[in-house]
Amino acid sequence: MNEIESREWQKWLTSLGRDLRLEKGTYLFQEGEKADDIYYIQSGKIQISKMDMDGRELALRICSEGDLIGELTLFCPGARYMLTAKVLEDSVVSAIPREMLEQELANHPTLAIEFMKWMSLHFRKTQTKFRDLILHGKKGALYSTLIRLCNSYGVMQEDGILIDVPLTNQELANFCGTAREVVNRMLGDLRKKGVISVQKGKICVHDLQYLRDEIACEGCPPELCRID
């Protein structure tokens, strides 16, 4: 989607919904709730995750400005949210009635095609994340998560790439499907090797190539190798 198409897409989505202001630490929706709305993020960050029967969490995405969430319920009669959306920082979203969005997509083929393109990209991102989780083990899951965070929220500095979003070790563990203690140990090893450091609660990656080499990085396009 080019810049002009992106602006038109965003303008169209925000025109359909009502604005909601969300506070950090609250939930936009939780798994199992009736899915009446689809949400377009105007500002802020919202984490999408899945809970298992034992209460363990697998974090799937950190969504920010320009992202659409709750989209998996479209064109599913009686749909309920399959995932949970937790607000990581104060945010503003447009709440779009699901049935209204379905009708608009059915009546506007051009917008429907753009939506299909967006969904296709989203599915490919998800496939690569599960590939890393399954094929590369716990270390590969952490290393690929750090790479994706760099691509999504990295800020270039003289000594490396600062991941400009604060994440606890437990939150990182949730992205890797493992225990916090395991992530603590692996991050400690990376710090000893000088690959990363922690600056005011944020991780700075000093040797991105080391992480790529350790998981035999396939060089996915930047638009796929992201955490959002």
C-alpha positions as CSV (number, residue, x, y, z in Angstrom):
1,M,0.0,0.0,0.0
2,N,1.6,3.3,-1.1
3,E,1.5,6.5,1.0
4,I,-1.6,8.0,-0.7
5,E,-3.5,4.7,-0.4
6,S,-2.4,4.4,3.2
7,R,-3.8,7.9,4.0
8,E,-7.1,7.2,2.2
9,W,-7.3,3.9,4.1
10,Q,-6.7,5.6,7.5
11,K,-9.2,8.4,6.7
12,W,-11.9,5.9,5.7
13,L,-11.4,3.8,8.8
14,T,-11.5,6.7,11.3
15,S,-14.6,8.1,9.6
16,L,-16.5,4.9,10.4
17,G,-15.8,4.7,14.1
18,R,-16.2,6.5,17.4
19,D,-13.1,7.6,19.3
20,L,-12.2,5.8,22.5
21,R,-9.5,6.9,24.9
22,L,-7.8,4.1,26.8
23,E,-5.6,4.1,29.9
24,K,-2.4,2.1,30.3
25,G,-3.0,-1.2,32.0
26,T,-6.6,-1.6,30.9
27,Y,-8.0,-4.1,28.4
28,L,-9.7,-3.1,25.2
29,F,-11.2,-6.5,24.9
30,Q,-10.6,-10.0,26.3
31,E,-10.8,-13.5,24.8
32,G,-14.3,-14.8,24.7
33,E,-16.1,-11.5,24.8
34,K,-18.7,-10.8,22.1
35,A,-17.0,-9.1,19.1
36,D,-19.2,-6.1,18.3
37,D,-16.4,-3.8,17.2
38,I,-13.2,-3.7,15.2
39,Y,-10.5,-1.2,16.4
40,Y,-8.2,1.1,14.4
41,I,-5.4,2.5,16.5
42,Q,-4.8,6.3,16.2
43,S,-2.1,6.5,18.8
44,G,-0.5,4.5,21.6
45,K,0.5,0.8,21.9
46,I,-1.7,-2.3,22.5
47,Q,-0.5,-5.8,23.0
48,I,-2.4,-8.8,21.5
49,S,-2.0,-12.1,23.3
50,K,-3.4,-15.6,23.8
51,M,-4.0,-17.2,27.2
52,D,-4.0,-21.0,27.7
53,M,-6.1,-23.0,30.2
54,D,-3.3,-22.6,32.9
55,G,-3.3,-18.8,32.6
56,R,0.0,-18.7,30.7
57,E,0.3,-15.9,28.2
58,L,1.7,-16.0,24.6
59,A,2.2,-12.5,23.3
60,L,1.7,-12.2,19.6
61,R,1.9,-8.6,18.6
62,I,2.5,-5.1,19.8
63,C,0.2,-2.9,17.8
64,S,0.5,0.9,17.4
65,E,-0.6,3.8,15.2
66,G,-2.2,2.6,11.9
67,D,-2.9,-1.0,13.0
68,L,-6.3,-2.7,12.9
69,I,-7.1,-5.2,15.7
70,G,-10.0,-7.5,16.3
71,E,-10.1,-8.1,12.5
72,L,-10.2,-11.9,12.8
73,T,-13.9,-11.7,13.7
74,L,-15.0,-10.2,10.4
75,F,-17.6,-12.1,8.4
76,C,-18.1,-14.6,11.3
77,P,-21.7,-14.5,12.6
78,G,-21.9,-14.5,16.4
79,A,-18.2,-14.0,16.6
80,R,-16.3,-13.6,19.8
81,Y,-12.8,-12.3,20.3
82,M,-10.2,-15.0,19.9
83,L,-7.4,-13.0,21.6
84,T,-6.9,-10.4,24.3
85,A,-5.9,-6.8,23.8
86,K,-4.1,-5.1,26.7
87,V,-3.2,-1.3,26.6
88,L,0.5,-0.8,27.1
89,E,0.4,3.0,27.0
90,D,-2.4,5.6,26.9
91,S,-4.0,5.2,23.5
92,V,-6.8,6.5,21.3
93,V,-8.6,4.1,19.0
94,S,-11.5,4.2,16.6
95,A,-14.2,1.6,17.5
96,I,-15.8,0.5,14.2
97,P,-19.0,-1.5,14.4
98,R,-18.2,-4.9,12.9
99,E,-21.3,-5.2,10.8
100,M,-20.8,-1.7,9.4
101,L,-17.3,-2.5,8.4
102,E,-18.4,-5.7,6.7
103,Q,-21.1,-3.8,4.8
104,E,-18.6,-1.2,3.7
105,L,-16.1,-3.8,2.5
106,A,-18.9,-5.6,0.6
107,N,-20.0,-2.4,-1.1
108,H,-16.5,-0.9,-2.0
109,P,-14.4,-3.4,-3.9
110,T,-11.3,-1.2,-4.0
111,L,-11.3,-0.9,-0.2
112,A,-11.9,-4.6,0.1
113,I,-8.8,-5.3,-2.1
114,E,-6.7,-3.1,0.1
115,F,-8.0,-4.8,3.2
116,M,-7.1,-8.2,1.7
117,K,-3.6,-7.0,1.0
118,W,-3.3,-5.9,4.6
119,M,-4.6,-9.2,5.9
120,S,-2.2,-11.1,3.6
121,L,0.7,-9.2,5.1
122,H,-0.5,-9.8,8.6
123,F,-0.9,-13.5,8.0
124,R,2.7,-13.7,6.6
125,K,4.0,-11.9,9.6
126,T,2.3,-14.4,11.9
127,Q,3.6,-17.4,10.0
128,T,7.2,-16.2,10.3
129,K,6.7,-15.7,14.1
130,F,5.5,-19.2,14.6
131,R,8.2,-20.5,12.4
132,D,10.8,-18.9,14.7
133,L,9.0,-20.3,17.8
134,I,8.8,-23.8,16.5
135,L,12.1,-24.2,14.6
136,H,14.6,-22.3,16.6
137,G,13.8,-23.1,20.2
138,K,13.8,-20.8,23.1
139,K,17.0,-19.0,22.2
140,G,15.9,-18.5,18.7
141,A,12.5,-17.2,19.9
142,L,14.2,-14.6,22.0
143,Y,16.7,-13.6,19.4
144,S,14.1,-13.2,16.7
145,T,11.9,-11.2,19.0
146,L,14.7,-8.8,19.7
147,I,15.4,-8.5,15.9
148,R,11.7,-7.8,15.3
149,L,11.6,-5.2,18.1
150,C,14.6,-3.5,16.5
151,N,12.8,-3.4,13.2
152,S,9.5,-2.1,14.7
153,Y,10.7,0.2,17.4
154,G,14.4,0.6,17.0
155,V,16.1,4.0,17.2
156,M,19.6,4.2,15.8
157,Q,22.3,5.4,18.2
158,E,26.1,5.6,17.9
159,D,26.6,2.4,19.8
160,G,23.6,0.4,18.5
161,I,19.8,0.2,18.2
162,L,17.7,1.3,21.1
163,I,14.4,-0.6,21.3
164,D,12.2,2.4,22.2
165,V,9.5,0.5,24.1
166,P,9.9,-0.6,27.8
167,L,9.4,-4.3,28.3
168,T,9.9,-6.4,31.4
169,N,11.7,-9.8,31.2
170,Q,8.3,-11.4,31.8
171,E,6.8,-9.6,28.8
172,L,9.7,-10.7,26.7
173,A,9.2,-14.3,28.0
174,N,5.5,-14.1,26.9
175,F,6.6,-13.4,23.3
176,C,8.9,-16.4,23.4
177,G,6.4,-18.8,25.0
178,T,8.9,-19.6,27.9
179,A,9.5,-18.8,31.5
180,R,10.9,-15.5,32.8
181,E,13.9,-17.3,34.4
182,V,14.9,-18.6,31.0
183,V,14.8,-15.2,29.5
184,N,16.7,-13.7,32.4
185,R,19.5,-16.2,31.8
186,M,19.7,-15.7,28.1
187,L,19.7,-11.9,28.4
188,G,22.4,-12.1,31.0
189,D,24.6,-14.1,28.6
190,L,24.0,-11.5,25.8
191,R,25.0,-8.7,28.2
192,K,28.2,-10.5,29.1
193,K,29.0,-10.8,25.4
194,G,28.3,-7.2,24.8
195,V,25.5,-7.9,22.4
196,I,23.0,-5.9,24.4
197,S,22.7,-3.5,27.3
198,V,19.8,-2.2,29.3
199,Q,19.4,1.6,29.4
200,K,16.6,2.9,31.7
201,G,14.5,-0.1,31.3
202,K,15.0,-0.3,27.5
203,I,17.2,-2.8,25.6
204,C,19.9,-1.5,23.3
205,V,21.2,-4.0,20.8
206,H,24.9,-3.4,20.0
207,D,25.4,-6.4,17.7
208,L,22.3,-7.1,15.6
209,Q,24.3,-9.3,13.2
210,Y,25.2,-11.7,16.1
211,L,21.6,-12.3,16.7
212,R,20.9,-12.9,13.0
213,D,23.9,-15.3,12.7
214,E,22.8,-17.3,15.8
215,I,19.4,-18.1,14.3
216,A,20.6,-18.5,10.7
217,C,18.4,-15.5,9.7
218,E,16.7,-16.0,6.4
219,G,16.8,-12.3,5.6
220,C,13.0,-11.8,5.5
221,P,11.8,-8.4,4.1
222,P,11.6,-5.7,6.8
223,E,7.8,-5.5,6.4
224,L,7.6,-9.1,7.6
225,C,10.3,-9.2,10.3
226,R,8.3,-7.0,12.7
227,I,6.6,-7.4,16.1
228,D,3.5,-5.5,15.1
